[in-house]
Amino acid sequence: MSPGPRTRDLLMGVRFALSGGREGWTRTLLTGVGVGLGVALLLVTTAIPSALAARDARASARSEHTAPTAEQPGRDTLLIGEADTRFRADEVHGRLLKPEGPDAPLPPGLESFPADGEMAVSPSLDALLKSEDGALLRERLDQRITAVIGDEGLIGPGELAYYAGDDRLRQLGGKVPRVTGFDNSAEPEPLDPVLTLLILLVFVALLMPVAVFIATAVRFGGERRDRRLAALRLVGADARSVRRIAAGEAMAGSVFGLVLGAGFFLAVRQSAAGVNLFRLSVFPGDLDPAPWLAVLVALAVPAAAVAVTLFALRGVVIEPLGVVRTARPARRRVVWRLLPPLAGVALLYPMIGQGDEGGEFSQWQVIGGVVLLLIGITALLPWLVEAVVSRLGTGGSVAWQLAVRRLQMSSGAAARLVNGIAVAVAGAIALQMLFAGVEGSYTRNTGADPTRAAIMAMIPSGSDAAGRTEAVARQIDQAEGVTRATALTGTELATTTGDPQRTAMLTIGSCAALREVAVLPSCKDGDTFVLDGGDDPAGAEEIAKPGRKLYAGAVYGDDTAEAVRWMLPADTRRVAARPDPNGEKRSGVLATNGAAPRNLGSSGHASVYIQLDPSVPDAVEHARTAVLKADPAITPFHLQDTEQSGRFVSIRTGLLLGASCVLLLIGASLLVSQLEQLRERKKLLSALVAFGTRRSTLSVSVLWQTAVPIALGLGLAMAVGVGLGVVLLKMVAAPVAVDWTAVASMTGVGAGVVLLVAVLSLPPLLRLMRPEGLRTE
C-alpha cells in the first residue's frame, strides 16, 4: 500500500533534510546541534531527582544515627565515633571504628575494618592527601592508608571521607554509639510552602530558556528553506503540501537533535565523576532519567519543532515566483502580545499572601503563571525590537548604517537571537529577589561572637572531666596560629540525688576562663560565684545559696554513686552574667579549679573556646589539627553570628549549579545561532567586501547588530524580572525591595555571555568575507 499524500509530503521533507546537499546537511547539522544541546540539558535536569535520591540512599545506608544499638559488647557490636572535620572550604566525613566482635557490621564500601592507626579513605581524599595542597591535612590525618572506600560507601565521587581504626573508643564505652547495623529511618520534615515555591521556580526559570533555545534552533536556515519551498510551488505543490514538507524537514532535524542530545547526555554522564560544582558531585550511574520523563522529552521535542515551524510559516506567503517576505511586512501588533503576561499575573495574583500560615501554593498555578510571564518576553521582544529599530535614523558611521538596515529588514531574527538570554535573565532576577526577600526567614542570629572565639570544641564526657579539659586546652593552645584556648567544664548541682526537682549549672574553669561567662571584679583560684541575670535563673535562686550542702555531678537516675557532696562556700559572691562566645548566657554557680568539687567522674561536659591569630596563614587548619590530635572524639564547631537553614542553602546551591549549566547552554546555543545567521549572509558579506567595504567595518556592523537587540532584550528582561519578583515577594508576604546591584549584575552576566559569543563569531565572520563566497553552482 502506497503512502498517502500527507505522508509523502512529510517524507519528502525528511529527504530534503537528509539528502539536500551541503546546504541541507549544514542546516540539519546546525538544527541538530542546537536542539541536541537543549535536549542534553533537559535529560540532565530530568536525571537530577534520581541522582539526589541515590546520594540520599547511600548516606542512609552508612548512617548510624537511627541504627539499631546494643547496651553491652557482643559478637555483632561496633563502636563508632564521629570524627568529621573540614579542610578549607570542604567538609570531610570521618568515622572512628572499633569492632567488638567477629560479626560487627562493616560500613558500606569497606572490605575489612582498619586496624588501630590505619584508615580507609575515599579516592578524592587519597588524591588530596598525596598532593602538595594536602600537606596540612596530612598532619591531621596521619594514619596509614590501607584501603580505598568503594563507591557504595560514598555519596559522590568527589566526597572527602575516611574510616579510621581507633582502640581508644573502648575507653569511652557507652559515650559513643554501639551499633549492630547501619540505618537512617528518620523521616525528613516536609518542605514548607515557601521552600516548595522556590524549588518550583528554580526548575521553571532554568528550563524555560532551554525550551526557547530549542524553538529557536528548529528555525535555523528559515530563509533558504522558504526559497526552496517556493521552487516546489513552481513545480505544482500547493500551499498545504509545502507546509507539510517544511514540517517533515523540521521533524527530521529535531529527531537528529534528539540523537545528538542523547549522545551529549551520555558524554556528560560519563564525565560526571570528574566534575565537582559547588562541592557537589555525582556518580555517572546516578544520572538516570526516569523512563517516562525521557519518553516525554523524546515526544515533546519533535512535536514542538513541527508546531514552531508551522507557526513561523503563518505569516509567510510562499508563491511560485518567490517568498513574499522580502516586501515590507505588516507592523507587529502589541495587543495580543500583552495577553500572556497579563494571564500570568492573573494566575499568580490570587495566591498573594499564601504560604506558611496562609496555606499551600497551587503548584500548577504557580508554574502556569511564571511560564506565561516568561513567555511574554518572547512575544513582546520582537515587537519591541521592530518598534525601536524602525525609528533609528540612517545617519552615523557606515557600520552603524549597515547594522540598522539589517535590523530593519530582519528584526525578528535579531529578536530570536536574544530571546533565550532575556528569558534567563528575567527568571534569574525574579529568583534573586525572592531569595533575598525570604533569606531572613531562614537565617537566624546565633548570638555567637566569632571575634572572641573562632572555634568551639565540644569534649565528650569522660573520666576526670575538668582535668582532661584543661589538658586538651593546653595542647590546643600550643598550636600555630592559636592565641588562646579557654576551657570550661560544666556539671549539675542539686540538693538531692535520684530525681531532683530543681538543678543548677556548675561551671568550672580558671579565672580567665570564667571571665568569658561573667563580669568578675576580682578573681583568684579558690573563689566561687553565683551568677545573676542568666537565661535560666530559677534553679540558681533556689539552690545556689552560700553555705548550703549540695550534690554535684551524677544527680539524675538510679546510678548516683558518682554524685559528689559539696558545700557552696559562705563567701561566695554574686556577679553579673555575660554571654559566652557561643552566645549562651549561663546561670548557676561558677567555681575556679581550686574550689571545684573533686572526683566528678564522667558526669561533666566541657568545651574549649579557641581564638585565632588572623595574621597567621591557615591558622584555622592548624587549630583543627590540634583539636583532632588532642582527642579524635572532640567535635569542633565554627562559631558564626548567623546561621542559615540547610535546606535553603541546598536549594540555592542547586540554583547556582543549574544556572551554570544553563549559561553553558546559552553560550553554546547562541554561538550556533550566530554562525547560522552569518552563513545565511555569506554571499551578501562577500559582495560587500568585493565592492570595497572594509572587513573591520563589517565586523563592527555585526557587533552593532548584536548589541542593539541585547540592550532591548535585557531592558525588557529587567522590567519583567523585577515585576515577577515583586509579585512573588507579595505571594510569600515578604517586604518588597529591589537590590539594584544584584539586578545589574544579573543583567551584566547576560550581556557578557552574548558579547563573548559575538567576539567568538568574528573569526568565522572573517572567513565568510572572502570573495570565494560569491561562487555558486
Buried (B, 14 or more C-beta within 10 A) or exposed (E): EEEEEEEBBBBBBBBBBBEBEEBBEBBBBBBBBBBBBBBBBBBBBBBBEBBBEBBEEBBBBBBBEEBEEBEEBBEBBBBBBBBEBBBEEBEBBBBBBBBBEEEBBBBBBBEEBBBEEBBBBBBBBBEBBEEEEBEBBEBBBEBEBBBBBBBBBBBBBBBBBBBBBBEBBEEBEEBBBBBBEBBBEEEEEEEBBBBBBBBBBBBBBBBBBBBBBBBBBBBBBBBBBBEBBBEBBEEEBEEEBBBBBBBBBBBBBBBBBBEBBBEBBBEBBEEBBEEBBEEBBBBBEBBBBEEEBBEBBBEBBBEBBBBBBBEBBEEBEBEEEBBBBEEEBEEBEEEEBBEBBEBBBEBBEEBBEBBEEBEEBBEEEBBBBBBBBBBBBBBBBBBBBBBBBEEBEEEEEEBBBBBBBBBBBBBBBBBBBBBBBBBBBBBBBBBBBBBBBBBEBBBEEBBBBBEBBBBBBEBBBBEBBBBBBBBBBEBBBEBBBBEBBBBBBBBBBBBBBEEBEBBBBBBBBBBEBBBBBBEBEEBEEEBBBBBBBBEEBEBBEEBBBBEBEBBBBBBBEEEBEBBBEBEBBEEBBEBEBBBBBBEBBBBBBBBBBEBBBEEBBBBBBBBBBBBBBEEBEBBBBBBBBBBBBBBBBBBBEBBEEEBEBEBBEBBBBBBEBBBEBBBEBBBBBBBBBBBBBBBBBBEBBBBBBEEEBEBEBBBBBBBBBBBBBBEBBBBBBBBBBBBBBBBBBBBBBBEEEBBEEBBEBBBEBBBEBBBEBBEBBBEEBBEBBBEEBBEEE
